[in-house]
Amino acid sequence: MLHRVQQTARYLGSPGADDRHAMETARILRQLGADEELVVAGILHDAAKPAHTLLWHRIAAVLLGITPRVRTRLARGDSTFARYLDHARRGAEMARDDGASERVVRLIARHHQRPVTDDEMLLARADREALP
Protein backbone atom coordinates (compact mmCIF):
# COMPACT_ATOMS: atom_id res chain seq x y z
CA MET A 1 0.00 0.00 0.00
CA LEU A 2 2.76 2.47 0.94
CA HIS A 3 4.51 1.76 -2.37
CA ARG A 4 1.31 2.64 -4.28
CA VAL A 5 0.94 5.90 -2.35
CA GLN A 6 4.57 6.82 -3.07
CA GLN A 7 4.22 5.87 -6.76
CA THR A 8 1.04 7.96 -7.09
CA ALA A 9 2.67 10.91 -5.28
CA ARG A 10 5.64 10.84 -7.68
CA TYR A 11 3.30 10.63 -10.68
CA LEU A 12 1.05 13.48 -9.57
CA GLY A 13 4.05 15.65 -8.77
CA SER A 14 5.57 15.28 -12.24
CA PRO A 15 5.16 17.90 -14.98
CA GLY A 16 2.16 17.23 -17.21
CA ALA A 17 0.72 14.61 -14.86
CA ASP A 18 -2.81 16.04 -14.99
CA ASP A 19 -2.77 16.06 -18.81
CA ARG A 20 -1.52 12.46 -18.92
CA HIS A 21 -4.17 11.51 -16.36
CA ALA A 22 -6.94 13.09 -18.46
CA MET A 23 -5.83 11.28 -21.61
CA GLU A 24 -5.47 7.96 -19.77
CA THR A 25 -8.94 8.41 -18.24
CA ALA A 26 -10.35 8.94 -21.74
CA ARG A 27 -8.46 5.92 -23.10
CA ILE A 28 -9.85 3.70 -20.34
CA LEU A 29 -13.37 5.01 -20.91
CA ARG A 30 -13.09 4.19 -24.63
CA GLN A 31 -11.81 0.72 -23.74
CA LEU A 32 -14.81 0.24 -21.44
CA GLY A 33 -17.19 1.15 -24.28
CA ALA A 34 -18.15 4.64 -23.15
CA ASP A 35 -19.83 6.97 -25.62
CA GLU A 36 -18.21 10.22 -26.79
CA GLU A 37 -19.90 12.46 -24.19
CA LEU A 38 -18.57 10.33 -21.37
CA VAL A 39 -15.10 10.32 -22.95
CA VAL A 40 -15.25 14.12 -23.19
CA ALA A 41 -16.15 14.29 -19.48
CA GLY A 42 -13.13 12.08 -18.80
CA ILE A 43 -10.84 14.42 -20.69
CA LEU A 44 -12.25 17.55 -19.03
CA HIS A 45 -12.93 16.33 -15.48
CA ASP A 46 -9.79 17.94 -14.04
CA ALA A 47 -9.44 20.84 -16.50
CA ALA A 48 -9.95 23.47 -13.78
CA LYS A 49 -7.16 22.18 -11.53
CA PRO A 50 -4.62 24.95 -11.04
CA ALA A 51 -1.33 24.47 -12.87
CA HIS A 52 0.71 24.91 -9.70
CA THR A 53 -1.12 22.37 -7.56
CA LEU A 54 1.33 20.82 -5.11
CA LEU A 55 1.27 17.42 -3.50
CA TRP A 56 0.26 18.91 -0.13
CA HIS A 57 -2.83 20.46 -1.79
CA ARG A 58 -3.89 17.00 -2.95
CA ILE A 59 -3.24 15.34 0.41
CA ALA A 60 -5.00 18.09 2.37
CA ALA A 61 -8.01 17.87 0.02
CA VAL A 62 -8.36 14.16 0.73
CA LEU A 63 -8.13 14.76 4.47
CA LEU A 64 -10.70 17.57 4.26
CA GLY A 65 -13.13 15.11 2.71
CA ILE A 66 -14.06 14.09 6.25
CA THR A 67 -15.03 17.68 7.15
CA PRO A 68 -17.20 18.96 4.27
CA ARG A 69 -18.10 22.28 5.92
CA VAL A 70 -14.47 23.21 6.45
CA ARG A 71 -13.64 22.11 2.91
CA THR A 72 -16.45 24.28 1.54
CA ARG A 73 -15.18 27.35 3.42
CA LEU A 74 -11.60 26.77 2.26
CA ALA A 75 -12.74 26.34 -1.37
CA ARG A 76 -13.80 30.00 -1.54
CA GLY A 77 -11.39 32.47 -3.01
CA ASP A 78 -8.71 32.39 -5.64
CA SER A 79 -5.74 30.76 -3.94
CA THR A 80 -4.26 27.68 -5.58
CA PHE A 81 -5.63 25.56 -2.74
CA ALA A 82 -9.14 27.05 -3.02
CA ARG A 83 -9.15 26.52 -6.79
CA TYR A 84 -7.95 22.94 -6.32
CA LEU A 85 -10.65 22.17 -3.75
CA ASP A 86 -13.31 23.66 -6.01
CA HIS A 87 -12.00 22.39 -9.37
CA ALA A 88 -14.99 20.11 -10.03
CA ARG A 89 -17.51 22.96 -9.81
CA ARG A 90 -15.26 25.40 -11.64
CA GLY A 91 -14.51 22.84 -14.35
CA ALA A 92 -18.23 22.22 -14.83
CA GLU A 93 -18.80 25.97 -15.26
CA MET A 94 -15.96 26.16 -17.79
CA ALA A 95 -17.43 23.24 -19.74
CA ARG A 96 -20.90 24.84 -19.69
CA ASP A 97 -19.45 28.15 -20.89
CA ASP A 98 -17.69 26.29 -23.72
CA GLY A 99 -20.97 24.69 -24.82
CA ALA A 100 -20.64 21.19 -23.34
CA SER A 101 -23.81 19.18 -22.89
CA GLU A 102 -25.57 19.18 -19.53
CA ARG A 103 -24.58 15.53 -19.13
CA VAL A 104 -20.86 16.36 -19.47
CA VAL A 105 -21.25 19.36 -17.15
CA ARG A 106 -22.99 17.21 -14.51
CA LEU A 107 -20.35 14.47 -14.72
CA ILE A 108 -17.53 16.97 -14.27
CA ALA A 109 -19.32 18.70 -11.37
CA ARG A 110 -19.92 15.41 -9.54
CA HIS A 111 -16.66 13.58 -10.21
CA HIS A 112 -15.47 13.86 -6.59
CA GLN A 113 -18.83 12.89 -5.10
CA ARG A 114 -20.04 9.37 -4.45
CA PRO A 115 -21.09 8.02 -7.86
CA VAL A 116 -24.78 7.15 -8.16
CA THR A 117 -25.44 6.77 -11.89
CA ASP A 118 -23.88 4.28 -14.28
CA ASP A 119 -22.08 7.17 -16.03
CA GLU A 120 -20.65 8.44 -12.75
CA MET A 121 -19.53 4.93 -11.77
CA LEU A 122 -17.79 4.46 -15.11
CA LEU A 123 -16.05 7.83 -14.87
CA ALA A 124 -14.99 7.12 -11.28
CA ARG A 125 -13.59 3.75 -12.31
CA ALA A 126 -11.61 5.21 -15.21
CA ASP A 127 -10.41 8.12 -13.06
CA ARG A 128 -9.16 5.69 -10.42
CA GLU A 129 -7.59 3.27 -12.93
CA ALA A 130 -5.84 6.14 -14.74
CA LEU A 131 -3.55 6.63 -11.76
CA PRO A 132 -0.33 4.56 -11.77
C-alpha positions as CSV (number, residue, x, y, z in Angstrom):
1,M,0.0,0.0,0.0
2,L,2.8,2.5,0.9
3,H,4.5,1.8,-2.4
4,R,1.3,2.6,-4.3
5,V,0.9,5.9,-2.4
6,Q,4.6,6.8,-3.1
7,Q,4.2,5.9,-6.8
8,T,1.0,8.0,-7.1
9,A,2.7,10.9,-5.3
10,R,5.6,10.8,-7.7
11,Y,3.3,10.6,-10.7
12,L,1.0,13.5,-9.6
13,G,4.0,15.7,-8.8
14,S,5.6,15.3,-12.2
15,P,5.2,17.9,-15.0
16,G,2.2,17.2,-17.2
17,A,0.7,14.6,-14.9
18,D,-2.8,16.0,-15.0
19,D,-2.8,16.1,-18.8
20,R,-1.5,12.5,-18.9
21,H,-4.2,11.5,-16.4
22,A,-6.9,13.1,-18.5
23,M,-5.8,11.3,-21.6
24,E,-5.5,8.0,-19.8
25,T,-8.9,8.4,-18.2
26,A,-10.4,8.9,-21.7
27,R,-8.5,5.9,-23.1
28,I,-9.8,3.7,-20.3
29,L,-13.4,5.0,-20.9
30,R,-13.1,4.2,-24.6
31,Q,-11.8,0.7,-23.7
32,L,-14.8,0.2,-21.4
33,G,-17.2,1.1,-24.3
34,A,-18.2,4.6,-23.1
35,D,-19.8,7.0,-25.6
36,E,-18.2,10.2,-26.8
37,E,-19.9,12.5,-24.2
38,L,-18.6,10.3,-21.4
39,V,-15.1,10.3,-23.0
40,V,-15.3,14.1,-23.2
41,A,-16.2,14.3,-19.5
42,G,-13.1,12.1,-18.8
43,I,-10.8,14.4,-20.7
44,L,-12.3,17.6,-19.0
45,H,-12.9,16.3,-15.5
46,D,-9.8,17.9,-14.0
47,A,-9.4,20.8,-16.5
48,A,-9.9,23.5,-13.8
49,K,-7.2,22.2,-11.5
50,P,-4.6,25.0,-11.0
51,A,-1.3,24.5,-12.9
52,H,0.7,24.9,-9.7
53,T,-1.1,22.4,-7.6
54,L,1.3,20.8,-5.1
55,L,1.3,17.4,-3.5
56,W,0.3,18.9,-0.1
57,H,-2.8,20.5,-1.8
58,R,-3.9,17.0,-3.0
59,I,-3.2,15.3,0.4
60,A,-5.0,18.1,2.4
61,A,-8.0,17.9,0.0
62,V,-8.4,14.2,0.7
63,L,-8.1,14.8,4.5
64,L,-10.7,17.6,4.3
65,G,-13.1,15.1,2.7
66,I,-14.1,14.1,6.2
67,T,-15.0,17.7,7.1
68,P,-17.2,19.0,4.3
69,R,-18.1,22.3,5.9
70,V,-14.5,23.2,6.5
71,R,-13.6,22.1,2.9
72,T,-16.5,24.3,1.5
73,R,-15.2,27.3,3.4
74,L,-11.6,26.8,2.3
75,A,-12.7,26.3,-1.4
76,R,-13.8,30.0,-1.5
77,G,-11.4,32.5,-3.0
78,D,-8.7,32.4,-5.6
79,S,-5.7,30.8,-3.9
80,T,-4.3,27.7,-5.6
81,F,-5.6,25.6,-2.7
82,A,-9.1,27.0,-3.0
83,R,-9.2,26.5,-6.8
84,Y,-7.9,22.9,-6.3
85,L,-10.6,22.2,-3.7
86,D,-13.3,23.7,-6.0
87,H,-12.0,22.4,-9.4
88,A,-15.0,20.1,-10.0
89,R,-17.5,23.0,-9.8
90,R,-15.3,25.4,-11.6
91,G,-14.5,22.8,-14.3
92,A,-18.2,22.2,-14.8
93,E,-18.8,26.0,-15.3
94,M,-16.0,26.2,-17.8
95,A,-17.4,23.2,-19.7
96,R,-20.9,24.8,-19.7
97,D,-19.4,28.2,-20.9
98,D,-17.7,26.3,-23.7
99,G,-21.0,24.7,-24.8
100,A,-20.6,21.2,-23.3
101,S,-23.8,19.2,-22.9
102,E,-25.6,19.2,-19.5
103,R,-24.6,15.5,-19.1
104,V,-20.9,16.4,-19.5
105,V,-21.3,19.4,-17.2
106,R,-23.0,17.2,-14.5
107,L,-20.3,14.5,-14.7
108,I,-17.5,17.0,-14.3
109,A,-19.3,18.7,-11.4
110,R,-19.9,15.4,-9.5
111,H,-16.7,13.6,-10.2
112,H,-15.5,13.9,-6.6
113,Q,-18.8,12.9,-5.1
114,R,-20.0,9.4,-4.5
115,P,-21.1,8.0,-7.9
116,V,-24.8,7.1,-8.2
117,T,-25.4,6.8,-11.9
118,D,-23.9,4.3,-14.3
119,D,-22.1,7.2,-16.0
120,E,-20.7,8.4,-12.8
121,M,-19.5,4.9,-11.8
122,L,-17.8,4.5,-15.1
123,L,-16.1,7.8,-14.9
124,A,-15.0,7.1,-11.3
125,R,-13.6,3.8,-12.3
126,A,-11.6,5.2,-15.2
127,D,-10.4,8.1,-13.1
128,R,-9.2,5.7,-10.4
129,E,-7.6,3.3,-12.9
130,A,-5.8,6.1,-14.7
131,L,-3.6,6.6,-11.8
132,P,-0.3,4.6,-11.8
